[in-house]
Amino acid sequence: MSATEAVEETTTDGASSGPILEAVDLTKHFPVRKGLLSSKLMVQAVDQVSFGVNPGEALGLVGESGCGKTTTGRMLVRLLEPTAGKLLYDGRDITRLKGQQLRKLRQDVQIIFQDPYASLNPRHTVGKIISTPMHVNRIGTKATIKKRVQELMELVGLNPEHYNRFPHEFSGGQRQRIGIARALALRPKVIIADEPVSALDVSIQAQVVNLLRELQRELGLAFVFIAHDLSIVRHFCDRIAVMYLGKVVEVGDRQQIYETPSHPYTKALLSAVPDVTKLGDQGSQRVKLEGEVPTPLNPPSGCRFRTRCWKAKEICATTEPPLEKTSTGGVAACHFPEEH
């Protein structure tokens, strides 16, 4: 069974006949030089990643910093060109689209950026920021565009009368709402949310996540929700894909990932999430990973997690584990998955 077939088997029961957006062996390597006269090396940021998101579904993409989540997200909206692999939208190969065809695709697949301070042009008014996608794609007249922008501002919880204000006149949470409104301007079907609340105050994060959840339900949006906060992912996502050092190591539905994780790395990630209901509980011990994350310039042979895994054996160094279905119903890339 291929990685793509294995991942597709984790699809939720109520899903449509196929994914609306699909990555197939998606790969991104960045060339770097260590010195002026040294040979060129390749950073293996993302390596043969496969998953799909169904219409109306929220798929979480989680892992430690540097695991390749953001690079994957930017490839999904074609802000980065893949080194290898394929991207499919509604069954159509979009990997090498250019010009007008790419512009048309971006009407359907949009992104919300992580930093609401850096992603908004400080010299443009809110009205201009949100309307730019419509002007670029030549959608509507001046009057209809203004009306649409004000409707979007109201939809995301902003005052439509603040149409002519500048980003510095808004708080961090309000700026992220502006970014969300801009992403919705072209009525997309898929939203890539790249850590949309990690730069916000904790008191504001829940408000923005709840807003995204409401928009998903009202507009029937599919989400790829990139995050490192597993408690937020649990609240928002139907399925979760776990990444480690450029690879997807486990995919499953919310219940399977959080209650019966199969991959040792997933178990370690979940054990690090604070749970006030288990404070002082001696039965819930945290899994402490030894060592540092290896460099993507020279990842370990076989299983990339083996250098930090308490289950590692000789086969883990010689043979890369494929993504295969586990007894818990998900798929995991591990020679010795967790038993439940």
Salt bridges, closest charged atoms under 4 A:
GLU9 OE1 - LYS325 NZ 3.42
ASP47 OD1 - HIS29 NE2 3.67
ASP47 OD2 - ARG304 NH2 2.60
GLU57 OE2 - ARG239 NE 2.58
GLU64 OE1 - ARG308 NH1 3.24
GLU81 OE2 - ARG78 NH2 2.54
GLU81 OE1 - ARG96 NH1 3.67
GLU81 OE2 - LYS98 NZ 3.99
GLU195 OE2 - LYS69 NZ 3.98
GLU195 OE1 - HIS228 ND1 2.67
GLU320 OE2 - LYS247 NZ 2.72
GLU338 OE1 - LYS267 NZ 3.17
GLU338 OE2 - LYS311 NZ 3.14
